[in-house]
């Protein structure tokens, strides 16, 4: 009798262990700044600050299993002064760099021009599926040409006035704390970084926070 009960308990423990092992395991790392040049755009030279979200692969000893994909991962960004006070009093829904731009593609038939209506593109939200062993980057902020200020970068910039330089997420020539929150299927990761904006565009960057850096909820 006890052997049957013990066997059932061990079977349950192994099943729970395997299911937990197969769950997505997300980690967050800073990416080097991305510099881009544009023609016929609201800015000619832009530096983007981004963060990578990685769905870690299983340990080599567990390769006989497959880790699950992290589905519908979404991210939020909050900007803080160095004293921990929230700059805007709210969170910014982040944009995944690899997601389609929220603009309607155009189509030309003969001498007529039209647009392809795609409701999925016309949204402020941005979710992403991340498969095991893969990563996806999301945007934090951008700095343009010779500007002193920078701007939070998400899907809103495609509808803002002026374009790209969204006044709702304008950050002055200072240093800030950035809190990022990544959520997927009940899992949540929160990290804090330093945003260095009191420098020219080519030195604009994210850094690891200092031990004394704290944000107020």
C-alpha positions, 0 to 999 in steps of 0.5 A: 500500500505504502509503495503505491502511495509513494510511487504516486507521489514521486510520479506527481513530483516528477510531472510538476518538475518537468512542467516547470522546467518546460515553462518559458524562462525570460531574461533581460539584457541591455543592447548596444545603442542602435544608430540609424540614418534616414532620408525624407523622415522627421530626423536624419540621424537617430540613436535608439535605446533598446533592451533584449528579452530572451527566452532561455533554452533548456540545459543541454542535459534536458535537450530531450524536452522542448521549452515552451514559447513565451506567448503574447509578451508585453512590456511597459516602461516608466521614467523616473527622476534620480530621486525616484519620482515618476516623471510622467505619472504613468507607464508607457506601453513599449514597442517591439522593434521587430513588430510591423510599424503601425502605418497602413501600407499603400497600394498603387493600381494604375494611376490610383493610390490606396491603402490596405486597411489592417486593423492589427497595425493601427494599435498602440499595444505591441505583443510578441511571441518569443521562442526558446533560444531566441530573443526580441528587442523592444524600444525605450527611447530615441534621440534625434540629430542635435537635440538635447532632449530625447523621447520615449519611443513606442507606437504612439510616435507614428501618430504624434504631432510632431511625428517621432518627437512625441511631446507626451514622452519628452525627456529633458537634458538630464539623467533618469531611471527607467523601470521596465516590466515584462509580462507573459502568462503570469510571469513578470520581470522588473528591472531598473536602468539608468538613462544617460541623456545629459550627453550628445546623441553619440553618447546617449545610452542605457546603463546598469543602475547603481546600488543606491538607485530606487524608484518610488511606486 
